[in-house]
Amino acid sequence: MSGKSKYPEQFRKDAVELARSSDRPLRQVARELGVNHETLRNWVRTTEQAQAVPPAGGVSDEERQELRELRKRVAELELEKDILRNAAAYFAKEMGR
């Protein structure tokens, strides 16, 4: 952040709490508080990142990375399973001759 904010820290905390708990759009909350909506959005985003809370309906970067790794592992296991199934079918066929 460049320079000192013209808004007190407690005001920013209260504004973020109001925005997060309200069912009103962020723009409306910002307008009612006399703050630019992008400023309020930045305060909310900064607070969420500091608290390691993913945005509503989203997943964190760590969870995304874990999902990628798990999906890759599932694909490997499915390939291994198919190989073993084919090998078992081949040997069963050979044993039946």
N, C-alpha and C positions, 0 to 999 in steps of 0.2 A: 504494500500500500504506500503511496507517495504522500509524504507529509502527514499532518495530524488531521483526523476526521473532524468535521464540524458537528458531528452527532456524538453525544456521550455514549460510552460503552453500555451503560444500563439501558439506554433507549434502544440501541441496536439489539441487545439481547431480548428485550421485551417485544420489539417489532418482529424478530425472527420467531419467537414463541407464538405470537399472534398469527403470523402467516402460516405456520405449520399446523396450528390447531384449528384454524378457521376453515369453514367450508366455502368461503367466498374466494373468488379468483385473486391471485397475487396482485394483479393490477389494481383491483378495487381496494385491497388492504393498503397498498402503497399510497394510493390517492388519498385515502382517509387519514393516513399518517403524515401526508405532505412530503413524501419521499419519492424519488424517481423509482419506477418499478424495477429497472435494471439494478439499481443500487440495492434494493431489498432482495432481489433474486441472488445477487452476489453474496449478501450477508447470509442468506439461507444456505447457499451452496458451501460457503466457507465453514459454516457451523456443522453441516452434515459431514463434510470431509474431516473436520477436526474430531468429531465424535465417531467417525468410521461408520456412519449410518448411510446405507445406500439410499439414493433417491427413491421416493415412493414408487413401487411397482418395478424397481430395477434390481440388479444384482451388483455386488461390489466387483472390483477388478480381480481380487483374489478368487472370488467365486467363479468368475468367467474363466480364469486360468485353470482352476480345478476342473471345471466342466470340459474344457478342451482336452485336458490330460485324460479324464475319465472316458470321454468319447473315443479318444485314440486307443486307449486300453481295451475298450469294448470291441472295437473293430479288430484289434489283434486277436482277442480271444475268440471272436466269431470265426476268423480265418483259421485259427488253430483247430477249432471244433470241426469245421468243414473238412479239413485235411484228415483229422482222425476218423471222422465218419467215413470218408472215402477209403481210407486205409483199412478200416474194419470191414467194410463191404468187400473190398478186394480180397482180403485174407479169408473171409467167410466163403467167398466164391471158390477160392483155390482149395480150401479144405473139403468142399463138397464134391470135387472131381473124383 
